Amino acid sequence: MPLEGVFRVTVLNVNLAENSYDIVIERGALASLGERCRAIGLKGVAAVITNPTVAALYGTVVKKSLESSGYAVAQIEMPDGEEFKNSATLNQIYDDLLAAGVDRSSFVVALGGGVVGDVAGYAAASWLRGIPFVQVPTTLLAQVDSSVGGKTGIDHPRGKNLIGAFYQPRLVLIDVDTLATLAQRQFRAGLGEVIKYGVVVDVHFFEYVEANCAAILAMESDYLIEIIHRCCQLKAQVVELDEKEAGLRAILNYGHTLGHAFESISGYQGLVHGEAVAIGMVLAAKVSAAVGHCTPDDVVRLTALLTRCGLPIDIPQYDRRQLLHAIAADKKSKSGSINFICNQGIGMYAMSQHTPEELLILSGLEA
């Protein structure tokens, strides 16, 4: 059974003083978007930034909800895929915002997965020096992780998420029913971020996912609501303590240093983000074991859960030089060394400092 019982709607608050906002988790929540935007005082044109896939599925219900609350709606579509999370896409969005008459009294709605949320959020943060935006995540990965916490941005050809801003949304509206149309591969990729929280923050949550893996994979709604709720709760707690990643928040990058590197050198083709994170977590666990933060049995346990969730654990082919350059471009790199996030057993974290070359050796990528 779910950890906290069955519930239809839940509201979590991210307490960041003047930047505070609610996370609403509810089945059928899209229909309430306009009403909820009115309730928090948003005005003007609602610029809905999405992609063609999501627009075809949910564009009509979102537009109807916003219009029924009195908003003029401008739908802006960006291409679908991580490879389009770049400056060219951002500039096209700026052109579309200008054409739609989006001024400082207007707001942005990010309707889609993590790429849409990151790019639309950064567009909102930078358009006219910042206008409000609302996150409406439609993938599991975005619902449990990227839509919460105010990280926005685009990729640079030499590294992932190197350009961006911390810019908090005014609301995060999570409609669990959108997962019904999510491709199975994307759903499983989202589980990579789910498992991350258990590995470095909450052993009981890790055990919950282990015990209920079959029900989660079957997409039973009570269990989906539970894991989304708990991930958002855990992320909110971390973000409240460290909004702009000055220290503690970096633990949520577990598995991302090496995962991002593999994404980057592939040109964001082949692996989707959650799959890259899964591979990165296996390697991070091996580093953790090599430096004494966890045991080999912990590595086996994590690997087994990732495998049960249908996530890849095998290392893709890579060029050593390219991989080292990609690791060195990581945002946590300082003076040639990476502030690397380790797991301390299961459910806790530890930090260690390593050069890119050391990470290749400690992770077993290089003998």
HUDA-V16881 format. One record per pair of residues at least 24 apart in sequence whose ideal C-beta (glycine too) atoms are under 7 Angstrom apart, sorted by the first residue. I is the first residue (numbers start at 0). J is the second residue. Records with the same first field share a line. If there is no record, write none. Layout:
I: J ; J
This chain:
1: 221 ; 222 ; 225
2: 207 ; 225 ; 229
3: 225
5: 221
6: 224
9: 228
11: 231 ; 232 ; 235
13: 147 ; 235 ; 238 ; 239
14: 239
15: 167 ; 239 ; 242
18: 167
20: 167 ; 168 ; 169 ; 170 ; 171
21: 170
22: 147 ; 171 ; 173 ; 231 ; 235
23: 172 ; 173
24: 173 ; 175 ; 224 ; 227 ; 228 ; 231
25: 174
26: 174 ; 175 ; 176 ; 220
27: 174 ; 176
28: 172 ; 173 ; 174
29: 57 ; 60 ; 61 ; 64 ; 174
30: 60 ; 64
31: 64
32: 61 ; 64 ; 65 ; 135 ; 172
33: 64 ; 65 ; 67 ; 68 ; 70
34: 68
35: 170 ; 172
36: 65 ; 68 ; 133
37: 68
39: 169 ; 170
41: 106 ; 131 ; 169
42: 104
43: 102 ; 104 ; 105 ; 106
44: 71 ; 73 ; 99 ; 100 ; 101 ; 105
45: 70 ; 72 ; 106 ; 108
46: 73 ; 75 ; 96 ; 99 ; 101 ; 105 ; 107 ; 108
47: 72 ; 74 ; 75 ; 108 ; 110
48: 75 ; 77 ; 92 ; 107 ; 108 ; 109 ; 110 ; 115 ; 119 ; 122
49: 74 ; 76 ; 110 ; 111 ; 115
50: 76 ; 77 ; 78 ; 79 ; 111 ; 115
51: 76 ; 79
52: 79
53: 110 ; 111 ; 137
56: 180
57: 110 ; 137 ; 177
61: 110
73: 99 ; 101
77: 115 ; 118
80: 114
81: 114 ; 267 ; 272
82: 266 ; 267 ; 268
84: 114 ; 117 ; 118 ; 153 ; 154
85: 153 ; 154
86: 153
88: 118
89: 118 ; 121 ; 122 ; 153
92: 122
93: 122 ; 126
96: 122 ; 126
101: 126
102: 127
103: 127 ; 130
105: 130
106: 130 ; 131 ; 132 ; 133
107: 132
108: 133 ; 135
109: 133 ; 134 ; 135
110: 135 ; 137
111: 137
112: 136 ; 137 ; 138 ; 140 ; 141
113: 138 ; 140 ; 141 ; 145 ; 272
116: 141 ; 145 ; 146
117: 145 ; 151 ; 152
118: 153
120: 151 ; 166 ; 168
121: 151 ; 152 ; 153 ; 163 ; 164
123: 166
124: 151 ; 164 ; 166
129: 166
131: 169
132: 168 ; 169
133: 168 ; 169 ; 170 ; 172
134: 168 ; 171
135: 172
136: 173
137: 177
138: 181 ; 185 ; 189
139: 178 ; 181 ; 186 ; 189 ; 190
140: 188 ; 189 ; 192 ; 272 ; 273
142: 173 ; 227
143: 189 ; 192 ; 193 ; 226 ; 227 ; 230 ; 231
144: 192 ; 230 ; 234
146: 171
147: 171 ; 231 ; 234 ; 235 ; 238
148: 234 ; 238
157: 328
158: 263 ; 325 ; 328
159: 259 ; 262 ; 263
160: 330
161: 328 ; 330
165: 242 ; 243
173: 227
175: 220 ; 223 ; 224 ; 227
178: 218 ; 223
184: 271
185: 271
187: 308 ; 309 ; 310
188: 271 ; 272 ; 273 ; 274
189: 273
190: 273 ; 308 ; 310
191: 273 ; 274 ; 276 ; 277 ; 310
192: 273 ; 276
193: 226 ; 230
194: 304 ; 305 ; 308
195: 253 ; 254 ; 276 ; 280
196: 230 ; 233
197: 346
198: 253 ; 280 ; 301 ; 342 ; 345
199: 250 ; 253 ; 340 ; 342 ; 347 ; 348
200: 233 ; 346
201: 233 ; 346
202: 345 ; 346
204: 229
205: 345 ; 346
208: 304
209: 304
212: 307 ; 308
216: 308
249: 331 ; 338 ; 340
250: 340 ; 348
252: 331 ; 340
253: 280 ; 283 ; 340 ; 342 ; 348
254: 279 ; 280 ; 283
255: 279
256: 326 ; 329 ; 331 ; 337 ; 339
257: 282 ; 283 ; 326 ; 358 ; 362
259: 329
260: 322 ; 325 ; 326
261: 315 ; 317
263: 325
264: 317 ; 318 ; 321 ; 322 ; 325
269: 315
270: 315
274: 310 ; 311
277: 305 ; 310 ; 311 ; 312
278: 311 ; 312 ; 314
280: 305
281: 305 ; 312
282: 362
283: 340 ; 341 ; 342
284: 342
285: 362 ; 363
286: 339 ; 341 ; 358 ; 361 ; 362
287: 341 ; 342
289: 361
290: 341 ; 351 ; 361
292: 341 ; 342 ; 343 ; 349
293: 342 ; 343 ; 344
297: 342 ; 344 ; 345
300: 345
314: 364
323: 355 ; 356
326: 355 ; 358
327: 355
